[in-house]
């Protein structure tokens, strides 16, 4: 794979923009890197969570007598004896704590797999054995887990964005349109399934609570634990050195709360690790969606009408909305433009952010509908999108900071060989395989949040940068090393970046594709000021010279604009309609994502998102049994993600995307790789077979049932 | 989790003696399924008798032209063996279509035959399951049964057997050999798995405490031109949603001998005798292949969410038979040149 980028001007000599292997890569591949569940502690006890076996009801009794009598068992915590926690607060991200933080606070069971007890023992095996003997009696109530567009209790819900936007007369514009698409798309419940399970160890250290955890923001978790246990934040320290994937799922959950409760009760370190199966009900997931899209266009493909309505699920104990209908608010304008996000409350676990929340399922529906519109208009799908580029935010009316979707499509189409494509479906055959190609657009917001960083010049000539950033597998530690090195004007090997410790001060989490942008801003500010101070020329004392930065004011002063990364996704698929098999043959994604700090890890991030898009298109689906209200096959044998054999040739690259007015120039790349990927694959399946697949995943049984559309004359 | 004992056996008689009469003891081969089930709490053995070191790791030709495969031969060794690849190519293909390289390096022939269903209710101890906990019911019939049986199931259990290897062994009339405290025994693979009926927890005809010592493949000249095709929900590392092992002996356009077995459709590898009867003595053409598939699938009793398997299996049987016929034509042409 080439690492060349198409830069208009050569990058200044420095580390940013050059490919660097991960600074902790050797530790990770040799096993020297310790993850949260394997950091050793003296006198460590182990907790095992017991989860409800009913989907709705009340705990009548918990008999822990037999469990407590087993060897090694230290205590059993449940709603009858657990300390009270305060869950009535709004955290760093402007949201209320996850409802599983209200651990053992009441006797209600709001969903299957709700935590009802923690058994603590000398070993994990003893704790589990005792947990399995625990007798929990429930008063079972009828549950409702049936998600459908027809559910009577759906209501519009604001989340990170208003629930509803609208302008123009939809029916009139639809009526005046030459071509109309009106279709329903669905996406299933999906789980993050990071490789590393959630794990936390809590202990009291001289009056201070220390939690060794696997999370997406040490300061975030510190702040929420302090509020939950009504402590001063300075009395809580959270460390999260290495994280084996998060994808939105690694905030404060039942296991950290349980570990703190048990460590407090026993006055010794307690570790709680979730099993893969427990993760299906305790760490959140991506809600299923039902999305209605109506598009109307002139004969030349210009959009007159755009309506995108999405329904997602939330639980009875928390409000979360998967804002799938938000994607159209930045991507396409129309004379009549209406979007709405609604939710329905069911007796299920609470969904949460999962890689590209909103954009991932929303782009599947919208970009599939655009492809259907292109077919209806007889216009090339790339050309259709370029004709509908807005010149300002369709809903906000704000100018774009940079808007390089066109360059992504042009470069992508050239490299993919799009110009040679015959648009007619169902024409290309290779043995038993029908072949097709498809495309889709992608966008994701480029936000920033206030952060603090500390830069220290050491007496030996090296530098230490401290920031409560999280490297959840993204390469953030390496990227920040490069950013700091350039700001200090020294080689990266003289810079040591320390992250994942709440004692380093407030910082943005690894989330919303905002981490590296936000942290790089703070690191740059601290490092540049340190360099200026050193330029004054003075000896460095033994404790070094330290500079702190806080970007709160600078972030607040950022001009209000539409700020997004963009991308163009291309896919080629092979489909055997006699067996239902769909195989992706190649994918190409070309992105405009600001300044790329580390081409090596950036490419990995982008292709990782695209590969997840393959999984989303073809494999991923959490299956719920309506009778029990719980999952079936809640493990990685039952929940399929793409394997190596499903990922033949996936290429990601980027175009120059400068924004001279932006103080950082970096946009996030954590999420945009998945946006549009599933739609590009679904559109390619249509091109191969002549049949639209509007329901994910595109399973063999669905392909078998759909067969082929008759090729057009 | 429950503590368990562990002993390693060095000879067959010793292994059988170590297991003894304890119904909660288990033989441990590669552990690729048993250890997973122990982690899930489905299996809670009192002790394990590790049989991996037993001298059962050879593949040897038999005097009549068949092959004898030891029970501790790994899946990787089986698939790579030149005589397996030459005489029974569908068997090698089937083994390579299963699991992953790492798992095939560990998994044994004996263990593969005794692996358990991957039904999501069976592997979740919080759920009822007649196979795991007799008499508790089968939630799959009314619940999630997307990859469940269409043939030979009952209201008591609709789970499928997950083995790829077993499907090819079924087509080739393999015989399973075992050892008990009372001496050795043999059972044909096609009688090895018991009908589901109302006793889905009783899976095999092995006597209690028996140790599988090997599998014998009788000579089968038709098997030299055999194929295995597996359809799954992703390209690798997934259990079949449908598979076919088949061999055809075609002379002058007529089928002299046919062997067809189906996977992922029943609680056992499903030998397609009805299809074979239609094929044998009939012209090797598309109409006959379709009629053969239909004859076998006439007995299918799909559930609401697995009816697609009937279409899938019909298409797959026809496709594999067509490929075999083309193979035969090609090799006849090559022989003529």
HADDOCK unambig.tbl for C-alpha pairs under 7 A between the chains (distance, minus, plus):
assign (segid A and resid 53 and name CA) (segid B and resid 126 and name CA) 6.86 0.50 0.50
assign (segid A and resid 125 and name CA) (segid B and resid 1 and name CA) 4.88 0.50 0.50
assign (segid A and resid 126 and name CA) (segid B and resid 1 and name CA) 6.42 0.50 0.50
assign (segid A and resid 128 and name CA) (segid B and resid 1 and name CA) 5.41 0.50 0.50
assign (segid A and resid 129 and name CA) (segid B and resid 1 and name CA) 4.35 0.50 0.50
assign (segid A and resid 129 and name CA) (segid B and resid 2 and name CA) 6.01 0.50 0.50
assign (segid A and resid 578 and name CA) (segid B and resid 312 and name CA) 6.81 0.50 0.50
assign (segid A and resid 578 and name CA) (segid B and resid 315 and name CA) 5.89 0.50 0.50
assign (segid A and resid 579 and name CA) (segid B and resid 231 and name CA) 6.94 0.50 0.50
assign (segid A and resid 579 and name CA) (segid B and resid 312 and name CA) 5.50 0.50 0.50
assign (segid A and resid 579 and name CA) (segid B and resid 315 and name CA) 6.89 0.50 0.50
assign (segid A and resid 579 and name CA) (segid B and resid 316 and name CA) 6.89 0.50 0.50
assign (segid A and resid 619 and name CA) (segid B and resid 233 and name CA) 6.95 0.50 0.50
assign (segid A and resid 625 and name CA) (segid B and resid 143 and name CA) 5.82 0.50 0.50
assign (segid A and resid 625 and name CA) (segid B and resid 144 and name CA) 6.26 0.50 0.50
assign (segid A and resid 632 and name CA) (segid B and resid 120 and name CA) 5.24 0.50 0.50
assign (segid A and resid 632 and name CA) (segid B and resid 121 and name CA) 6.61 0.50 0.50
assign (segid A and resid 633 and name CA) (segid B and resid 120 and name CA) 4.45 0.50 0.50
assign (segid A and resid 642 and name CA) (segid B and resid 234 and name CA) 6.81 0.50 0.50
assign (segid A and resid 643 and name CA) (segid B and resid 236 and name CA) 6.44 0.50 0.50
assign (segid A and resid 645 and name CA) (segid B and resid 235 and name CA) 5.52 0.50 0.50
assign (segid A and resid 645 and name CA) (segid B and resid 236 and name CA) 5.91 0.50 0.50
assign (segid A and resid 646 and name CA) (segid B and resid 234 and name CA) 6.63 0.50 0.50
assign (segid A and resid 646 and name CA) (segid B and resid 235 and name CA) 5.42 0.50 0.50
assign (segid A and resid 699 and name CA) (segid B and resid 233 and name CA) 6.83 0.50 0.50
assign (segid A and resid 700 and name CA) (segid B and resid 233 and name CA) 6.58 0.50 0.50
assign (segid A and resid 701 and name CA) (segid B and resid 308 and name CA) 5.64 0.50 0.50
